[in-house]
Amino acid sequence: MKVLMVDVDGVLIHGRPADGLPLFTYLERHLGLRLDLLQREFFQTYWADIIVGREPLEPSLAKVLEKIAPHLSAATIIDYWFENDSRLDLTLLEDLAALRQSGVTLFLATNQEHRRARHLMQQLGLNAHFDDILYSAALGHRKPSPDFFRLATGRAGVQPGEIGFIDDIEENIEAARQFGWNAAQWTAGARLHETLSAFSHPE
């Protein structure tokens, strides 16, 4: 394995920094906005285009908020979102650092829009731990699309069989294996060496 691709949400990051609860758990209490409204009017309506880079995040969110929560700006929601979706698995980061020291190149391989991708690398400091981030809005395709894995392989500059991949979603693992990556499903609380051992013993 020359390269390890690591998913973000559900693997490296687990919700709110204080308690790991889902990021919007207290959205209505804190900002006066019902989560079901935000899900229906924004995520179900606009997210499919935003996550692959066809639409920018802030204008679409601002348009929705004018209708469902005019007291809130898009910037307020985005700041709340990013701050509350940032609990890092520090044990995993330590294990990944040791793997990187051994000569393995590390990439984040994640479904993200542009702003959060920058936030992850710069504000959360993941650029110190990973060689680069390969994400859906930049690639124009999201996991589990085969095009995501094809383009990510090209960016990594190695053969598919030289790539390892950990993700918490079974559908993404299967798609990666179909493309020729060595892939293993991540379980919260697991250790990296245990998960990577599945590469030697595929199911």
C-alpha positions in Angstrom: 0.0 0.0 0.0 1.5 3.3 -1.1 -1.5 5.5 -0.4 -4.2 5.5 2.2 -7.5 7.3 1.5 -9.4 8.3 4.6 -13.1 9.4 4.8 -13.9 12.3 7.0 -17.4 12.3 8.5 -18.1 9.1 10.5 -14.4 8.1 10.4 -12.2 11.0 11.3 -14.9 13.4 12.6 -17.8 12.6 14.8 -20.2 15.5 15.4 -20.1 18.1 18.1 -16.7 18.7 19.8 -18.1 18.7 23.3 -20.1 15.4 23.2 -20.0 13.9 19.7 -23.8 14.4 19.2 -25.0 15.1 15.6 -24.1 18.7 14.7 -27.6 20.1 14.5 -28.9 18.4 17.7 -29.7 21.7 19.3 -30.2 23.8 16.2 -33.7 25.0 17.2 -32.7 25.8 20.7 -29.6 27.7 19.7 -30.7 29.5 16.5 -34.5 29.2 16.4 -34.5 27.1 13.2 -36.3 23.7 13.0 -34.0 21.0 11.6 -36.8 19.4 9.6 -37.4 22.7 7.8 -33.6 23.0 7.0 -33.5 19.4 5.8 -36.5 19.7 3.5 -35.9 23.2 2.1 -32.1 23.1 1.8 -30.5 19.7 2.0 -33.2 17.8 0.1 -33.5 20.5 -2.5 -30.0 21.9 -3.1 -27.4 19.6 -1.6 -27.1 17.2 -4.5 -25.8 20.0 -6.7 -23.7 21.7 -4.0 -21.8 18.5 -3.0 -20.5 18.0 -6.5 -19.6 21.6 -7.1 -22.4 22.6 -9.5 -23.8 25.2 -7.1 -22.0 27.3 -4.4 -23.1 26.8 -0.8 -23.8 30.3 0.5 -26.1 31.7 -2.1 -28.4 28.7 -2.0 -28.5 28.6 1.7 -29.2 32.4 1.9 -32.1 32.0 -0.5 -33.6 29.3 1.7 -33.1 31.2 4.9 -34.9 34.2 3.6 -38.0 32.0 3.4 -37.7 29.8 6.5 -35.6 31.8 8.9 -35.1 35.5 7.9 -33.5 36.3 11.2 -30.5 34.1 10.3 -27.7 34.8 7.8 -26.1 32.0 5.8 -22.8 32.9 7.4 -24.3 32.2 10.9 -25.5 28.8 9.9 -22.3 27.9 8.2 -20.2 28.9 11.2 -22.5 27.0 13.5 -22.3 23.9 11.2 -18.6 23.8 10.9 -17.9 24.5 14.6 -20.3 21.8 15.6 -19.1 19.1 13.2 -15.5 19.0 14.3 -14.9 16.3 16.9 -11.7 14.7 15.8 -10.7 11.1 16.5 -7.3 11.9 18.0 -6.4 8.2 18.4 -6.9 7.7 14.7 -4.9 10.8 13.9 -2.0 9.4 16.0 -2.2 6.0 14.2 -2.3 7.7 10.8 0.8 9.8 11.7 2.7 6.6 12.5 1.6 5.2 9.1 2.7 8.3 7.3 6.1 8.2 9.0 6.5 4.7 7.5 6.2 6.2 4.0 2.5 5.9 3.2 1.0 8.9 1.5 -2.3 10.0 3.2 -5.2 11.6 1.4 -8.6 12.6 2.7 -11.2 11.1 0.3 -14.6 12.7 1.2 -17.9 14.1 0.0 -17.6 17.8 0.8 -18.4 21.2 -0.7 -15.6 23.7 -1.2 -15.9 25.8 1.9 -15.9 22.9 4.4 -13.1 21.2 2.6 -11.0 24.4 3.1 -12.1 24.6 6.7 -11.1 21.0 7.4 -7.6 21.6 6.0 -6.9 25.1 7.3 -9.0 25.8 10.4 -9.0 22.2 11.7 -5.4 21.8 10.7 -5.8 18.6 8.8 -3.3 19.9 6.2 -0.6 19.0 8.8 -1.7 15.4 8.9 -2.6 14.7 5.2 -0.8 15.2 1.9 -4.0 16.5 0.2 -7.8 16.4 0.2 -9.7 14.7 -2.7 -13.3 15.8 -2.4 -16.5 15.6 -4.4 -17.1 19.3 -5.2 -13.6 19.6 -6.6 -13.8 16.3 -8.5 -17.4 16.9 -9.8 -18.5 13.4 -8.6 -19.4 12.0 -5.1 -18.8 8.6 -3.6 -19.9 6.0 -4.5 -19.7 7.1 -8.1 -17.0 5.2 -10.0 -15.9 8.5 -11.4 -14.9 9.7 -7.9 -12.6 6.7 -7.5 -11.2 7.0 -11.0 -10.4 10.7 -10.6 -9.0 10.2 -7.1 -6.7 7.5 -8.4 -5.5 9.8 -11.0 -4.7 12.5 -8.5 -2.9 10.0 -6.3 -0.7 9.0 -9.1 -0.6 5.3 -8.3 -2.3 2.1 -9.4 -5.7 1.3 -7.9 -4.2 -1.8 -6.2 -1.7 0.4 -4.4 -4.4 2.3 -2.7 -6.0 1.6 0.7 -9.3 3.2 1.8 -11.3 3.4 5.0 -14.9 4.6 5.1 -17.8 4.0 7.4 -20.4 3.5 4.6 -20.6 0.0 3.1 -21.8 1.3 -0.3 -18.6 3.4 -0.6 -16.4 0.4 0.4 -18.0 -1.8 -2.2 -17.6 0.9 -4.9 -13.9 1.3 -4.0 -13.3 -2.5 -4.2 -15.0 -2.6 -7.6 -12.5 0.0 -8.8 -9.6 -2.1 -7.5 -8.8 -0.3 -4.2 -8.2 -2.2 -1.0 -11.0 -1.0 1.1 -12.2 -1.7 4.7 -15.2 -0.4 6.5 -14.5 1.7 9.6 -16.2 1.2 12.9 -16.2 3.9 15.5 -13.7 3.1 18.2 -11.7 0.8 16.0 -7.9 1.0 15.8 -6.3 1.6 12.4 -4.1 -1.5 12.4 -7.1 -3.7 13.0 -9.0 -2.2 10.1 -6.1 -2.3 7.7 -5.6 -6.0 8.5 -8.8 -6.6 6.4 -6.8 -5.7 3.3 -4.9 -8.9 3.7 -8.1 -10.9 4.3 -10.8 -9.5 2.0 -14.3 -10.7 2.7 
